[in-house]
């Protein structure tokens, strides 16, 4: 790759590293990657998903993102979408060649919110905040609050980077919250604002 790769190897297991060593020994084309994913067991799929961060963004990457976005298997979503900048690389580098759109990116971030996973693990995602994503996250947080459920802490971080109606009030309210991490996220959102 051209130096844009960022991966947190601390999140990797020995089997993930072994999978990365084996990938170059195969004919690494999109069809092969899709076949390996479709026929792998739970652990083999997780290995392949982590290793894809080291490969160029391709239609197979985008297809796998679609599967990860629809699954409720958190370990597969994490393996393929977190602890690297693959999602952001797909957004910036993929474009029409791969079919990964800004809407697809929004859905990946919303899936992270749904699974309550920290956004810092999707390297560079905060830098891609925009008003459309902020509206989605704000609406999702409002729904959860109306149901008496907790909200995704990173919502405030995204809102601060791409403010929409109600952002300032929400962030100021977050400073009054009883949870330290919620107050911190609101403060970071205000600083970004």
NUVO-287136 format. One record per atom (N, C-alpha, C): residue in three letters; y negated, x, z negated. Coordinates in steps of 0.02 Angstrom, whole numbers, plus 50000, padded with zeros to 5 digits. Atoms other than C-alpha are relative to their C-alpha. Example, Ala and Ser with C-alpha at 12.3 -4.5 7.8 and 13.67 -1.06 7.14 Angstrom:
// residues 2
ALA500595004550000ALA502255061549610ALA499405004550000SER500594995850003SER500535068449643SER499454996149963
This chain:
// residues 193
UNK500595004250000UNK500005000050000UNK499385004450000UNK500614996249991UNK498215005250018UNK499615001549937UNK500354998350062UNK497785008249836UNK499714994149964UNK500255006150033UNK497324990249794UNK500494997149950UNK499475002550043UNK498914987949694UNK499855001349927UNK500044999350073UNK498804984749507UNK500594996449970UNK499405002850031UNK500394981949407UNK500045002749929UNK499894998050069UNK500704982149220UNK500755001149990UNK499294998550006UNK502374991049208UNK500264998949929UNK499785001550068UNK502424987649020UNK500364993349997UNK499675006549998UNK502964970049067UNK500685000250033UNK499384999349963UNK504434976749166UNK500585001749954UNK499384998150033UNK506234978649112UNK500355005350043UNK499644994849962UNK507454992249167UNK500294997050064UNK499705003049940UNK508284980049288UNK499474998850054UNK500535000849950UNK506594976749372UNK499885006650036UNK500104993449970UNK506354995349401UNK500595001750047UNK499424998849957UNK508124996549470UNK499954995950064UNK500105004249941UNK507754982149588UNK499495003050048UNK500514996849958UNK506204991049650UNK500295006150037UNK499684994249967UNK507265006549686UNK500474997850055UNK499525002549949UNK508514995949785UNK499664996950060UNK500325003549944UNK507254986549892UNK499935004350063UNK500064996049938UNK506905001050012UNK500665001250036UNK499364999049969UNK508765002450045UNK500224994050042UNK499855005949960UNK508764985050120UNK499514999550057UNK500465001349945UNK507964979050279UNK499494995049974UNK500485004250036UNK506414972350190UNK499564996350050UNK500385004649958UNK505854958450306UNK499934993549962UNK500115006450035UNK505224941350255UNK500664996049994UNK499385003950002UNK506884933150301UNK500485002749948UNK499564996950050UNK507834945550193UNK499774998349930UNK500275001450066UNK506684942950045UNK500124992749981UNK499895007150014UNK506804924050059UNK500744998749985UNK499285000850010UNK508704925150073UNK500215002749932UNK499854997250066UNK508814936649922UNK499784995349944UNK500265004650051UNK507744924549822UNK500424993749996UNK499635006450000UNK508684908849875UNK500715000649974UNK499304999150021UNK510394916249837UNK500085003849935UNK499954996350063UNK509974925549678UNK500094995349940UNK499975003950062UNK510374919749502UNK499315000549966UNK500645000350036UNK508994917249373UNK499695006949992UNK500254993350012UNK508834935649330UNK499845003750065UNK500124996749935UNK508984941849510UNK499354997650031UNK500635002749973UNK507574930249561UNK499405003049964UNK500564997050038UNK506464936849421UNK499895007250021UNK500064993049978UNK506824954749475UNK499645000350067UNK500315000049934UNK506384951049656UNK499264998049995UNK500705002350006UNK504804941749605UNK499555005549973UNK500404994550026UNK504184956549502UNK499905005550053UNK500034994749950UNK504594968849641UNK499554998350059UNK500425001949943UNK503624958949771UNK499285002249991UNK500684997550011UNK502014965049690UNK499905006750035UNK500064993549968UNK502394981949770UNK500054999750076UNK499945000849928UNK502604974949945UNK499354997150028UNK500605003149970UNK501234970050068UNK500044992449996UNK500035007350001UNK500674951950058UNK500244997450068UNK499715002749939UNK501654941850185UNK500134992549992UNK499825007050007UNK502184923950223UNK500554998849947UNK499495000650052UNK503694927050108UNK499684999849931UNK500375000050063UNK502474930749966UNK499734993049987UNK500315006650007UNK501574914349998UNK500534994649989UNK499465004850011UNK503204904650010UNK500255000349928UNK499774999150069UNK503754911949844UNK499484997349951UNK500525002950043UNK502074907249767UNK500074992449997UNK499915007349998UNK502384889349823UNK500574997849955UNK499435001650044UNK504074889249736UNK499805001049927UNK500224998650068UNK503314897149580UNK499514994849974UNK500505005050020UNK501904884549578UNK500344993349984UNK499665006450011UNK503134869949584UNK500535000349944UNK499464999550049UNK504394876749458UNK499754999149929UNK500145000250072UNK504444873649272UNK500355005849966UNK499694994050028UNK505374890149249UNK499455005149990UNK500584995750015UNK503984899749163UNK500155007350015UNK499854992949989UNK504904916449177UNK499935001850074UNK500084998549928UNK504904915149368UNK499264999950019UNK500725000049985UNK503064910349375UNK499685006449974UNK500274993950028UNK502654924849260UNK500205006150041UNK499754994249963UNK503734937249356UNK499645000950067UNK500294999649934UNK502934933149522UNK499244999850002UNK500725001249996UNK501144929149476UNK499595003749948UNK500374996750053UNK500684938649319UNK500175007449996UNK499904992850013UNK500564956749262UNK499915004250063UNK500194996349940UNK499934961949434UNK499404996350031UNK500545003349964UNK498544957849555UNK500254997050065UNK499715002749938UNK499724950449685UNK499664993650022UNK500305006449981UNK498944933049680UNK499305001350029UNK500684998549975UNK497184940049703UNK500045003950066UNK499914996549936UNK497784951949839UNK500174995150055UNK499825005149950UNK498564937149929UNK499384996150022UNK500615003749983UNK496904928049920UNK499535004350043UNK500474995649966UNK495874942949978UNK500275002850066UNK499724996649942UNK497064950650104UNK500424995550045UNK499535004149962UNK498204936650159UNK499674996050055UNK500365004149952UNK497084923950242UNK500464996150046UNK499635004049952UNK497694915250398UNK500685003050018UNK499374996749983UNK499064928150427UNK500574997749956UNK499475002050047UNK500014922350274UNK499974992649982UNK500085007150018UNK499334904850246UNK499814998949928UNK500215000850070UNK498744908150067UNK499254998649999UNK500695002349999UNK497124898550044UNK499695000149930UNK500345000550064UNK495834897049907UNK500294994149960UNK499685005650035UNK496624880049865UNK500665002149968UNK499384997450028UNK498284888849841UNK499865004249938UNK500194996050058UNK497434901149725UNK499824995549941UNK500185004750053UNK496694886749626UNK500624997149967UNK499385002950028UNK498424879149606UNK500385005149958UNK499664994950040UNK499124895649543UNK499665000849932UNK500364999550064UNK497764896949410UNK500144993849958UNK499865006150038UNK498034878749361UNK500715000049971UNK499324999450026UNK499894882149343UNK500015004549939UNK500064995750059UNK499464896449226UNK499704996349941UNK500315004150053UNK498364884349128UNK500514995149972UNK499505004850021UNK499764871449123UNK500535003349955UNK499504996450039UNK500984884549056UNK499685003749941UNK500384996950055UNK499624890948936UNK500115007649998UNK499924992849994UNK499764908748999UNK499315003350005UNK500664996949999UNK498314920948975UNK499795002350070UNK500244998449932UNK497254923349131UNK499945007550011UNK500064992849990UNK497054942049099UNK500635002950031UNK499384997649970UNK498854943849155UNK500034999050076UNK500065000849928UNK498364937849329UNK499405004250021UNK500534995149992UNK497354953349366UNK499504998050054UNK500545001549952UNK495684949549449UNK499864992750010UNK500105007149988UNK495824930649440UNK499314997649978UNK500665002150023UNK494224928649339UNK499455001950051UNK500494998049950UNK493284937949476UNK499974995250059UNK499965004849944UNK493794924249598UNK499824992949979UNK500205006750023UNK493124909749494UNK499494997150048UNK500505003649960UNK492184896749593UNK499924993049972UNK500175006650027UNK491444879549563UNK500594995150005UNK499445004749992UNK492954870149632UNK500535001249947UNK499514998550052UNK494144879149514UNK499744998049931UNK500295001950064UNK492954876649368UNK500034992549989UNK499955007450007UNK492894857949402UNK500714997949984UNK499295001850013UNK494794857049406UNK500195001749928UNK499834997950068UNK494954866749244UNK499634995749948UNK500385004450045UNK493574856549160UNK500334993249994UNK499685006649999UNK494414840249212UNK500675000249964UNK499364999350033UNK496114846449154UNK499915000649924UNK500154999350072UNK495374851548985UNK499794993349970UNK500245006650024UNK494514834648968UNK500594995249992UNK499405004250005UNK496174825649003UNK500405001749937UNK499604997850058UNK497074835848871UNK499644998249935UNK500385001750060UNK495684833248743UNK500044992549987UNK499965007350007UNK495724814448775UNK500684997949973UNK499325001550025UNK497594814748739UNK500145003349933UNK499914996850065UNK497324824548578UNK500395006550003UNK499624993849992UNK498104840448648UNK499535005950004UNK500404993949995UNK497504858348646UNK499845001450073UNK500194998249932UNK496624865348798UNK500135007450012UNK499894993149981UNK496874881548891UNK499385004049981UNK500564996050026UNK495774894448806UNK499605003150057UNK500344996549946UNK495364903348969UNK499564995550043UNK500455004649965UNK494514887749037UNK499285002249992UNK500704998150013UNK492904893448954UNK499815006550035UNK500154993849965UNK493034910649032UNK499854998850074UNK500125001849930UNK493154903149207UNK499344996150008UNK500625004049996UNK491764890549173UNK499385004449996UNK500574995650006UNK490594904449121UNK499855003950063UNK500104996249939UNK490864913549284UNK499814995750060UNK500175004749945UNK490664898149395UNK499824993349968UNK500195005950037UNK489684885049298UNK499964993750043UNK500055006649970UNK489784866549339UNK499684995449948UNK500315004850046UNK489064850949258UNK500375000149933UNK499725000250067UNK489334851449070UNK500235006749973UNK499764993450020UNK489734870049062UNK499665002449936UNK500364997350058UNK488374875048939UNK500194996249937UNK499825004050059UNK488754860648820UNK500715001649977UNK499304998450018UNK490624864548827UNK500045006849966UNK499974993350028UNK490354882948793UNK499675000349931UNK500335000250066UNK489134879748650UNK500454996549949UNK499535003550044UNK490384867348576UNK500595004549981UNK499454995450014UNK491734880648590UNK499845005049945UNK500214995550053UNK490714891848476UNK500094997049931UNK499925003550063UNK490924878748340UNK500734998749982UNK499295001550010UNK492814877648357UNK500295003849940UNK499704996950059UNK493914881948208UNK500475005850016UNK499534994849980UNK495034893748307UNK499625006150026UNK500354993949980UNK494464911848327UNK500065001550075UNK499914998349929UNK495204914148501UNK499604995250044UNK500405004849962UNK494334898248562UNK499265001949997UNK500704997850007UNK492674904448493UNK499875006250042UNK500084994049960UNK492934921248576UNK499954998350074UNK500015001949929UNK493314913248745UNK499334996750017UNK500645003349988UNK491754902348730UNK499435005250001UNK500514994750001UNK490694917648684UNK500025004150064UNK499934996249938UNK491394927248833UNK499754996050059UNK500255004449947UNK491024912248944UNK499244999950001UNK500744999950004UNK489234911848882UNK499715006650024UNK500244993549977UNK489034930448911UNK500045000550076UNK499934999849928UNK489674928649089UNK499484995550033UNK500495004849974UNK488494913849114UNK499315003350003
